Amino acid sequence: MNIDPVQIIYSGLRPKVEKAVLAANELLHNEDFYDRIAKQYKFDGADVAPSKIAELMQNAGILMKVELYYALSPVKNIDGFDDPSQPNIIHMNIWKIDRPVESLCNTLIHACVHGVNARYSQYSFGHGDRTLAGKEETAPYKIGWLAQIMLSGGNTSFLRLEHDTLRPSSLITDRLAFNLVA
């Protein structure tokens, strides 16, 4: 197994995204973050223990790259999307980056959990379909929320991310998107 955790890279010019990537990377190198993941009782829908997910994340040695895009509509609440053919890319909607850095970290870490699950596809710790119903206790949502809580000092409410189908162009046909729902 590798000895490096997940690492997020971003080469754009959006200061909030830069700060969120730095904060997320600090968490991804923080032993306490993995201890808190490992101490969870379970994650809904996962066929592996939280301690194993923490170990996989801590030792995945993968690079996740942030790519920003403009969704077709600025009024839709689409935060970004997952692309199963490119699990190491975190697609974030530029229209939805004007929010707290801790919330952006939630999105980044959520995507990292998906990236690690794609790397170790013999395990399953995603959240299935694109609906929100019953997903708050799955690994991507709960670990993203844990990151947000840790970065905000525990003074935050749970922000619900919801997946939906996103079609930002005719080239993207059936990819998963997550919505930020206050």
Backbone as JSON, one array per atom type, in Angstrom:
{
  "sequence": "MNIDPVQIIYSGLRPKVEKAVLAANELLHNEDFYDRIAKQYKFDGADVAPSKIAELMQNAGILMKVELYYALSPVKNIDGFDDPSQPNIIHMNIWKIDRPVESLCNTLIHACVHGVNARYSQYSFGHGDRTLAGKEETAPYKIGWLAQIMLSGGNTSFLRLEHDTLRPSSLITDRLAFNLVA",
  "N": [[0.83, -1.18, 0.0], [0.37, 2.33, -0.59], [1.96, 5.19, 0.97], [1.02, 7.7, 1.14], [-1.51, 10.16, 1.61], [-4.69, 11.05, 0.06], [-4.42, 13.72, -2.22], [-5.21, 17.01, -3.14], [-5.21, 19.02, -6.02], [-5.07, 22.27, -7.46], [-5.08, 24.65, -9.98], [-6.12, 27.08, -10.62], [-7.43, 30.49, -10.48], [-9.11, 31.33, -8.45], [-9.54, 32.66, -5.37], [-11.06, 31.7, -3.11], [-11.43, 29.01, -3.71], [-8.78, 28.19, -3.82], [-8.09, 28.56, -1.1], [-9.85, 26.71, 0.05], [-8.9, 24.3, -1.02], [-6.32, 24.23, 0.1], [-7.03, 24.05, 2.83], [-8.49, 21.64, 2.82], [-6.47, 19.87, 2.02], [-4.79, 20.07, 4.24], [-6.41, 18.83, 6.15], [-6.47, 16.28, 5.0], [-3.97, 15.44, 5.6], [-4.0, 15.15, 8.26], [-3.89, 13.37, 11.13], [-5.86, 13.21, 13.11], [-8.23, 13.64, 11.68], [-8.51, 11.23, 10.22], [-8.67, 9.48, 12.38], [-11.13, 10.26, 13.45], [-12.83, 9.54, 11.37], [-12.44, 6.78, 11.38], [-13.54, 6.14, 13.84], [-16.25, 6.23, 13.5], [-19.43, 4.65, 13.77], [-20.64, 3.2, 11.64], [-21.04, 3.39, 8.07], [-23.78, 4.05, 6.08], [-24.74, 1.79, 3.55], [-22.16, 0.97, 2.99], [-19.77, -1.59, 2.43], [-17.63, -2.06, 3.95], [-15.69, -1.42, 6.85], [-15.65, 1.7, 8.71], [-13.06, 2.23, 9.7], [-11.44, 0.97, 7.82], [-12.03, 2.46, 5.54], [-10.95, 4.92, 6.33], [-8.26, 4.15, 6.47], [-7.79, 3.48, 3.76], [-8.19, 5.99, 2.53], [-6.15, 7.44, 3.75], [-3.92, 6.23, 2.75], [-4.08, 6.17, -0.02], [-2.7, 7.64, -1.96], [-3.41, 9.17, -4.2], [-3.96, 11.74, -6.66], [-6.22, 14.33, -6.75], [-7.83, 16.42, -8.93], [-9.0, 19.72, -9.18], [-11.42, 21.07, -11.23], [-12.98, 23.8, -12.6], [-16.16, 24.84, -13.82], [-18.75, 26.37, -15.8], [-22.07, 26.01, -15.11], [-24.97, 25.5, -17.15], [-27.13, 27.04, -16.27], [-27.21, 29.7, -14.02], [-28.97, 29.81, -11.91], [-29.73, 27.31, -11.11], [-29.22, 24.93, -8.53], [-26.84, 23.45, -8.65], [-23.92, 22.11, -7.52], [-21.7, 20.77, -8.42], [-20.33, 17.99, -10.27], [-20.0, 14.42, -10.44], [-17.9, 12.39, -12.35], [-17.85, 9.3, -13.46], [-16.06, 8.24, -15.33], [-13.83, 9.77, -15.0], [-12.71, 9.7, -12.23], [-10.85, 11.06, -10.64], [-11.12, 13.72, -10.93], [-12.41, 16.69, -9.69], [-15.21, 18.25, -10.31], [-16.35, 21.46, -10.19], [-18.94, 23.81, -9.96], [-18.72, 27.06, -11.05], [-20.61, 29.02, -10.54], [-21.46, 28.4, -8.0], [-19.49, 28.77, -6.04], [-19.29, 30.81, -4.26], [-19.41, 30.68, -1.28], [-18.95, 29.64, 2.16], [-15.55, 28.72, 2.94], [-15.3, 26.35, 4.39], [-17.57, 24.94, 3.62], [-17.02, 24.56, 0.92], [-14.85, 22.86, 1.25], [-16.18, 20.62, 2.26], [-17.45, 19.75, -0.08], [-15.15, 19.16, -1.62], [-13.88, 17.1, -0.11], [-15.93, 15.21, -0.06], [-15.95, 14.5, -2.79], [-13.39, 13.4, -2.89], [-13.71, 11.07, -1.37], [-15.3, 9.61, -3.11], [-13.4, 9.36, -5.18], [-11.41, 7.77, -3.95], [-12.91, 5.47, -3.47], [-13.35, 4.71, -6.12], [-10.76, 4.05, -6.81], [-10.29, 1.85, -5.2], [-12.1, -0.27, -6.05], [-13.0, -2.75, -5.33], [-14.28, -2.52, -3.01], [-17.25, -1.06, -1.62], [-18.38, 2.05, -0.94], [-19.92, 4.25, -1.52], [-22.79, 6.19, -2.35], [-24.85, 5.17, -3.86], [-27.7, 5.8, -5.78], [-28.77, 9.0, -7.22], [-30.39, 10.44, -5.54], [-31.21, 12.28, -2.54], [-32.44, 11.18, -0.36], [-31.99, 9.45, 2.56], [-29.21, 9.47, 2.41], [-27.49, 10.87, 4.05], [-26.01, 9.52, 5.93], [-24.1, 8.1, 4.59], [-20.74, 7.3, 3.49], [-19.45, 9.32, 1.69], [-21.03, 11.68, 2.14], [-21.08, 11.93, 4.98], [-18.37, 12.01, 5.7], [-17.54, 14.24, 4.28], [-19.09, 16.13, 5.61], [-17.98, 15.86, 8.17], [-15.44, 16.92, 7.68], [-16.14, 19.59, 7.17], [-17.22, 20.31, 9.64], [-14.96, 19.98, 11.32], [-13.26, 21.97, 10.28], [-14.69, 24.26, 10.76], [-14.73, 24.46, 13.43], [-16.72, 23.14, 14.7], [-18.98, 24.68, 14.69], [-21.39, 24.72, 12.88], [-24.13, 24.05, 10.68], [-25.56, 21.08, 9.27], [-24.93, 20.78, 5.94], [-26.66, 19.77, 3.2], [-25.8, 17.75, 0.53], [-26.83, 16.99, -2.67], [-27.19, 14.63, -5.22], [-27.66, 14.83, -8.73], [-28.74, 14.53, -12.15], [-26.63, 15.96, -14.52], [-26.36, 18.0, -17.33], [-24.35, 19.78, -18.76], [-23.47, 20.3, -21.32], [-23.85, 19.15, -24.7], [-22.01, 17.19, -24.9], [-21.68, 16.01, -22.46], [-23.4, 13.5, -21.02], [-24.69, 11.58, -19.1], [-23.95, 12.18, -16.29], [-23.14, 12.39, -12.81], [-24.3, 14.84, -10.56], [-23.9, 17.1, -7.8], [-25.95, 18.81, -5.55], [-26.09, 21.76, -3.62], [-27.87, 22.11, -0.79], [-29.38, 24.21, 1.35]],
  "CA": [[0.0, 0.0, 0.0], [1.09, 3.6, -0.6], [2.05, 5.81, 2.29], [0.56, 9.07, 1.01], [-2.97, 10.33, 1.56], [-5.24, 11.75, -1.08], [-3.93, 15.1, -2.34], [-6.0, 17.78, -4.09], [-4.46, 20.09, -6.69], [-5.87, 23.28, -8.14], [-4.18, 25.62, -10.59], [-6.9, 28.23, -11.05], [-7.19, 31.79, -9.87], [-10.2, 31.68, -7.53], [-8.97, 32.61, -4.02], [-11.81, 30.84, -2.18], [-11.14, 27.61, -4.05], [-7.41, 27.96, -3.37], [-8.13, 28.4, 0.36], [-10.52, 25.45, 0.36], [-7.98, 23.21, -1.37], [-5.29, 24.21, 1.16], [-7.64, 23.55, 4.07], [-8.8, 20.21, 2.62], [-5.2, 19.12, 2.04], [-4.35, 19.99, 5.64], [-7.19, 17.76, 6.77], [-6.06, 14.99, 4.43], [-2.69, 15.1, 6.22], [-4.23, 15.28, 9.69], [-4.19, 12.07, 11.75], [-7.12, 13.31, 13.83], [-9.3, 13.48, 10.69], [-8.67, 9.79, 9.96], [-9.15, 8.87, 13.63], [-12.56, 10.54, 13.56], [-13.51, 8.7, 10.37], [-12.35, 5.39, 11.85], [-14.37, 5.95, 15.03], [-17.67, 6.19, 13.17], [-20.02, 3.33, 13.98], [-20.73, 2.61, 10.31], [-21.56, 4.25, 7.01], [-24.84, 3.36, 5.36], [-24.43, 1.32, 2.2], [-20.75, 0.57, 2.84], [-19.48, -2.99, 2.72], [-16.34, -2.04, 4.62], [-15.74, -0.66, 8.11], [-15.1, 3.06, 8.67], [-11.6, 2.22, 9.91], [-10.83, 0.6, 6.55], [-12.16, 3.62, 4.65], [-9.94, 5.87, 6.79], [-6.96, 3.62, 6.03], [-7.7, 3.62, 2.31], [-8.01, 7.41, 2.22], [-4.86, 7.88, 4.26], [-2.84, 5.58, 2.01], [-4.45, 6.04, -1.43], [-1.65, 8.21, -2.8], [-3.96, 9.66, -5.47], [-4.13, 13.17, -6.85], [-7.53, 14.77, -7.2], [-7.66, 17.73, -9.56], [-10.2, 20.55, -9.22], [-11.71, 21.77, -12.47], [-14.17, 24.64, -12.5], [-16.94, 24.97, -15.06], [-20.0, 27.12, -15.66], [-23.29, 25.28, -15.42], [-25.78, 26.24, -18.11], [-27.99, 27.99, -15.59], [-26.69, 30.13, -12.72], [-29.98, 29.72, -10.87], [-29.84, 25.94, -10.62], [-28.42, 24.75, -7.33], [-25.86, 22.4, -8.91], [-22.63, 22.44, -6.93], [-20.68, 20.13, -9.22], [-20.75, 16.66, -10.69], [-19.05, 13.3, -10.45], [-17.77, 11.75, -13.65], [-17.26, 7.99, -13.2], [-14.95, 7.95, -16.24], [-12.7, 10.55, -14.53], [-12.97, 9.83, -10.79], [-9.85, 11.89, -9.97], [-11.38, 15.13, -11.21], [-13.48, 17.29, -8.91], [-15.86, 19.28, -11.13], [-17.09, 22.4, -9.33], [-19.67, 24.85, -10.67], [-18.26, 28.4, -10.67], [-21.74, 29.78, -10.01], [-21.74, 28.0, -6.62], [-18.31, 28.78, -5.16], [-19.36, 31.93, -3.33], [-19.92, 30.17, -0.01], [-17.82, 29.5, 3.08], [-14.46, 27.79, 2.6], [-15.6, 25.06, 5.02], [-18.55, 24.27, 2.77], [-16.28, 24.11, -0.27], [-14.08, 21.68, 1.69], [-17.14, 19.53, 2.32], [-17.58, 19.28, -1.46], [-13.88, 18.57, -2.04], [-13.66, 15.83, 0.59], [-16.97, 14.31, -0.59], [-15.45, 13.99, -4.07], [-12.22, 12.55, -2.62], [-14.2, 9.76, -0.95], [-15.66, 8.92, -4.36], [-12.16, 9.03, -5.88], [-10.78, 6.64, -3.26], [-13.75, 4.3, -3.74], [-13.06, 4.29, -7.5], [-9.43, 3.42, -6.82], [-10.44, 0.56, -4.54], [-13.45, -0.65, -6.48], [-13.41, -4.02, -4.72], [-15.13, -2.11, -1.89], [-18.32, -0.14, -1.98], [-18.72, 2.99, 0.13], [-20.53, 5.44, -2.11], [-24.15, 6.39, -1.88], [-25.85, 4.65, -4.78], [-28.34, 6.68, -6.75], [-28.56, 10.44, -7.12], [-31.33, 11.1, -4.63], [-30.67, 12.57, -1.22], [-33.15, 10.41, 0.67], [-31.23, 8.44, 3.28], [-27.79, 9.48, 2.05], [-26.69, 11.64, 4.99], [-25.16, 8.64, 6.74], [-23.15, 7.39, 3.74], [-19.37, 7.79, 3.66], [-19.12, 10.62, 1.08], [-21.72, 12.78, 2.81], [-20.71, 12.06, 6.38], [-16.96, 12.41, 5.79], [-17.53, 15.65, 3.85], [-19.66, 16.9, 6.72], [-16.97, 15.85, 9.23], [-14.42, 17.9, 7.29], [-16.7, 20.91, 7.37], [-17.33, 20.52, 11.09], [-13.62, 20.16, 11.87], [-12.71, 23.24, 9.83], [-15.46, 25.38, 11.31], [-14.68, 24.39, 14.88], [-17.95, 22.53, 15.2], [-20.08, 25.65, 14.68], [-22.04, 24.73, 11.58], [-25.25, 23.12, 10.49], [-25.3, 20.11, 8.23], [-25.33, 21.17, 4.6], [-26.98, 18.55, 2.46], [-25.43, 17.69, -0.87], [-27.72, 16.06, -3.36], [-26.78, 14.32, -6.59], [-28.67, 14.97, -9.77], [-28.14, 14.4, -13.47], [-26.2, 17.24, -15.05], [-26.09, 18.0, -18.75], [-23.88, 21.12, -19.07], [-23.3, 20.43, -22.76], [-24.28, 17.94, -25.4], [-20.95, 16.2, -24.77], [-21.84, 15.34, -21.17], [-24.73, 12.93, -21.14], [-25.32, 11.05, -17.9], [-23.0, 12.28, -15.19], [-23.77, 12.73, -11.54], [-24.03, 16.18, -10.03], [-24.38, 17.26, -6.44], [-26.56, 20.11, -5.28], [-25.96, 22.26, -2.27], [-29.19, 22.46, -0.28], [-29.18, 24.8, 2.69]],
  "C": [[0.88, 1.25, 0.0], [1.15, 4.17, 0.82], [1.59, 7.26, 2.26], [-0.95, 9.14, 0.98], [-3.4, 10.9, 0.21], [-4.68, 13.17, -1.06], [-4.76, 15.79, -3.41], [-5.11, 18.86, -4.7], [-5.44, 21.01, -7.42], [-4.93, 24.32, -8.7], [-4.93, 26.84, -11.13], [-6.6, 29.47, -10.26], [-8.31, 32.24, -8.94], [-9.7, 31.54, -6.1], [-9.73, 31.7, -3.05], [-11.53, 29.37, -2.46], [-9.73, 27.27, -3.62], [-7.38, 27.72, -1.86], [-8.77, 27.07, 0.75], [-9.63, 24.26, 0.07], [-6.88, 23.1, -0.31], [-5.85, 23.61, 2.45], [-7.95, 22.06, 3.95], [-7.53, 19.37, 2.65], [-4.62, 19.02, 3.44], [-5.1, 18.89, 6.37], [-6.74, 16.39, 6.29], [-4.68, 14.54, 4.93], [-2.78, 15.13, 7.75], [-4.68, 13.92, 10.27], [-5.54, 12.08, 12.48], [-8.33, 13.14, 12.9], [-9.57, 11.99, 10.43], [-9.14, 9.04, 11.21], [-10.65, 9.07, 13.79], [-13.38, 9.73, 12.55], [-13.58, 7.27, 10.9], [-13.27, 5.12, 13.03], [-15.88, 5.97, 14.74], [-18.19, 4.77, 13.37], [-20.1, 2.57, 12.67], [-21.15, 3.7, 9.34], [-22.61, 3.46, 6.26], [-24.37, 2.98, 3.95], [-23.01, 0.86, 1.99], [-20.6, -0.91, 3.18], [-18.12, -3.16, 3.4], [-16.45, -1.11, 5.83], [-15.18, 0.76, 7.92], [-13.59, 3.09, 8.86], [-10.86, 1.85, 8.62], [-10.91, 1.76, 5.55], [-11.13, 4.68, 5.03], [-8.55, 5.43, 6.33], [-6.77, 3.79, 4.53], [-7.47, 5.07, 1.91], [-6.6, 7.88, 2.6], [-3.7, 7.33, 3.43], [-3.09, 5.47, 0.51], [-3.38, 6.58, -2.37], [-2.17, 8.72, -4.14], [-4.05, 11.18, -5.48], [-5.53, 13.42, -7.38], [-7.35, 16.19, -7.73], [-9.0, 18.46, -9.61], [-10.28, 21.22, -10.59], [-13.01, 22.52, -12.3], [-14.85, 24.71, -13.86], [-18.14, 25.85, -14.76], [-21.15, 26.21, -16.03], [-24.1, 26.14, -16.38], [-26.63, 27.31, -17.46], [-27.4, 28.4, -14.25], [-27.71, 30.01, -11.6], [-30.19, 28.3, -10.37], [-28.87, 25.76, -9.47], [-27.42, 23.6, -7.49], [-24.49, 22.86, -8.44], [-21.49, 21.9, -7.79], [-21.2, 18.79, -9.68], [-19.61, 15.67, -10.6], [-19.04, 12.73, -11.86], [-17.09, 10.41, -13.42], [-16.1, 7.63, -14.13], [-13.69, 8.74, -15.88], [-12.84, 10.77, -13.02], [-11.97, 10.7, -10.03], [-10.02, 13.37, -10.26], [-12.59, 15.57, -10.39], [-14.03, 18.45, -9.75], [-16.7, 20.17, -10.21], [-17.67, 23.52, -10.19], [-19.24, 26.22, -10.16], [-19.39, 29.23, -10.07], [-21.96, 29.51, -8.52], [-20.52, 27.98, -5.71], [-18.3, 29.96, -4.2], [-20.09, 31.49, -2.06], [-18.73, 29.96, 0.9], [-16.81, 28.44, 2.63], [-14.74, 26.4, 3.17], [-16.61, 24.26, 4.2], [-17.91, 23.77, 1.48], [-15.44, 22.87, 0.06], [-14.96, 20.45, 1.79], [-17.27, 18.91, 0.93], [-16.31, 18.58, -1.92], [-13.65, 17.2, -1.41], [-14.68, 14.8, 0.14], [-16.48, 13.67, -1.9], [-14.23, 13.09, -3.88], [-12.64, 11.15, -2.17], [-14.61, 8.96, -2.18], [-14.41, 8.49, -5.13], [-11.46, 7.83, -5.27], [-11.59, 5.37, -3.5], [-13.53, 3.79, -5.16], [-11.71, 3.57, -7.59], [-9.49, 2.0, -6.24], [-11.84, 0.02, -4.8], [-13.89, -2.02, -5.96], [-14.3, -3.76, -3.5], [-16.22, -1.19, -2.41], [-18.63, 0.75, -0.79], [-19.16, 4.33, -0.45], [-21.91, 5.66, -1.53], [-25.2, 6.01, -2.9], [-26.39, 5.7, -5.72], [-28.14, 8.15, -6.43], [-29.5, 11.15, -6.17], [-30.68, 11.33, -3.27], [-31.24, 11.66, -0.14], [-32.26, 9.33, 1.27], [-29.73, 8.45, 3.02], [-26.9, 10.18, 3.08], [-25.72, 10.79, 5.79], [-24.21, 7.8, 5.89], [-21.77, 8.03, 3.88], [-19.1, 9.13, 2.97], [-19.76, 11.8, 1.79], [-21.2, 13.0, 4.22], [-19.26, 12.5, 6.55], [-16.8, 13.85, 5.32], [-18.02, 16.56, 4.95], [-18.66, 16.97, 7.88], [-15.87, 16.85, 8.93], [-14.91, 19.31, 7.55], [-16.79, 21.26, 8.85], [-15.95, 20.79, 11.7], [-13.04, 21.53, 11.5], [-13.43, 24.44, 10.41], [-15.46, 25.38, 12.83], [-15.95, 23.85, 15.5], [-19.15, 23.45, 15.17], [-20.71, 25.74, 13.3], [-23.24, 23.8, 11.58], [-24.9, 22.2, 9.34], [-25.81, 20.64, 6.9], [-25.5, 19.92, 3.77], [-26.58, 18.68, 1.0], [-26.31, 16.65, -1.54], [-27.25, 15.86, -4.78], [-27.96, 14.43, -7.53], [-27.97, 14.76, -11.1], [-27.82, 15.79, -14.0], [-25.89, 17.09, -16.52], [-25.6, 19.4, -19.15], [-23.61, 21.35, -20.55], [-23.77, 19.14, -23.41], [-23.23, 16.84, -25.29], [-21.06, 15.41, -23.46], [-23.26, 14.81, -21.12], [-25.33, 12.44, -19.84], [-24.32, 11.01, -16.76], [-23.73, 12.69, -13.95], [-23.37, 14.12, -11.1], [-24.51, 16.25, -8.6], [-24.84, 18.69, -6.25], [-26.27, 20.5, -3.84], [-27.35, 22.72, -1.84], [-29.02, 22.97, 1.13], [-30.16, 24.21, 3.67]]
}
